[in-house]
Amino acid sequence: MTLDVLYFAWLRERIGLPRETVETGAATVAELVEELRAREDRYDMAFRDLSAIRVAVDQQLTEFDTSLSDAREVAFFPPMTGG
């Protein structure tokens, strides 16, 4: 399947891209993260601490065990704070 993957804030800085199109066989967000981490050190470093990352699938905030079936977009970003 083909997914648009978006990176925000410090994730974008560590990976060096705001977005990319990824071919994946991942069934869940967690599997996608493992595929990304295996690509290069910059991805491994960015996704090392998943407790510091939030994820949205097709613009819906979700969890890492969420299925990617029928998904078109996955976005990764740090937790949001109020102010």
N, C-alpha and C positions, 0 to 999 in steps of 0.2 A: 504494500500500500504506500501511497505517497502522502506525506504530511508537511504542512508548513509549520515550522518550529520557530517560535519567537522568544528572544531573550531580552530581559529588561534589567536596568540598573547595573549592579556589580557583576551579574552574570554575563551581560553583554560585554562589559569591559574585560572579563577574564577569558571569554571565548573569542572575542574579537569580531563578533558579528551581531547585528540586530535581529536577523532572521535568516533562515535557510530552508530549502526544500529537501526533505529526507525520504529516501526509500527505506522502508522498514518492514520487518516481519513481526514486530512486537505486538503482543496481544493486550498489554497494559502499559500505562505510563511508566511504571517501575521497570518493565522490560526495555522500553525505549531509552530510559536513563542509562541502563546498563550497556546498551548498544552504543550510546553516545560516549560514555566513559571509556569504552574500549577503543575508540577512535584515535584519540591523542591525549597527551598529558593535560592540555588546557581544559578539555572537557572533564577529565578525571578530577582536576583541581576544583573546577566550578561546581561539580555535583557531589563533592566529598561529604558534605554535611547536609543531608536532605531536610533536617529539622529547620534549617534556615532558608528553605525554599518553598514557595507555594506554586501551585499549578492550576491552570485552567484548560479545559478541553472545549473547543468551540465556544469560547468566551463564557463558560460556566465554571466557577471555582469548584474544584474537586479534589480527590485524594490520589495518591500514587498507585493504588490498586484498581483504579478506574479502567474499564475496557476502552480500547481504541477502535473498536469496530464502528464503522461509519464516521469516524472522526475525520476532520479536515485540517484542524489547527490545534496545536498544543503550545501554550505559553508558560514560561517559567519566570518567576520574579520573587524578590524578597518579600517578607511579610510587610503589610501596609501598617502604618502607624497613623494615629489621629493627631490633631494638633490645632 
